[in-house]
Amino acid sequence: MKKLLVEGCIITNEKISDRIYHMIVQAPEIAACAQPGQFLHVKKIGSANFLRRPLGVANVDKKNNTISIAYRVIGKGTAEFAGMKEREKLSILGPIGNGFVLKEGRPLLIGGGMGMAPLIYLAAKLRDKDPVVLIGGKNKQEVFWEKYIKEFTDKIYITTDDGSAGFKGFTVQLLPKILQDNNIDNIYTCGPDIMMRSVAKIADEYKKDCQVSLERRMACGIGVCLGCTFTGKVTGKRRKVCTEGPVFPAEEVF
Ligand code: FES
């Protein structure tokens, strides 16, 4: 798919949790073609920061020609985004990469921490398939995603490490019960590798198709620096997360 270079105008840029922001941006050309799991390379127009930041597409509102982006402040670039106000402009390159392949059957979406962001748009796209969503975080402050997901499903499970919301424990501890209680066909997951590795293992045991979206540092984002690569388990080939992913079949990664 052709990558676009467009100007996006910020509609809202709201702090939603500790160091986490949700931004809605008017960008009609991107809204028209972005798919769940794809990402964008973004910089503030006029910024002295040379590098663009890779940010996932959290959702799309085609009616209003907007996209939403959720990001955690972790450095200079994201701190600059956090300081931006409505009507300020972003330079957006994208959509980039290969997102989730939407399959038939009942889906289970599993997100850990910021990994929930791309699953919002995925839940929107799969809303007719009665999706089940499992949200995991360290504590209550990290599982605020429910408010963005609940318009697409009422089957939401929550886990927190400290038990401050939902089931006390990790997502993968609850996963076997969810698979036993619901008629799940496909699993889509995004979050820390340690979580996705366990999800992939359980998916394999239960013979469920599983796609994983990898979170990697991306220096160039265009397949040149090789900083985001891994060796595929099935293909044996060097795979580039930025241009071939970020979504891969679980068996190729873990
Ligand atoms: Fe440079 Fe992927 S980020 S090759």
Residues whose N, C-alpha, C, O or C-beta is under 5 A from the ligand:
A	BS01	FES	R217 M218 A219 C220 G221 I222 G223 V224 C225 L226 G227 C228 K240 C242
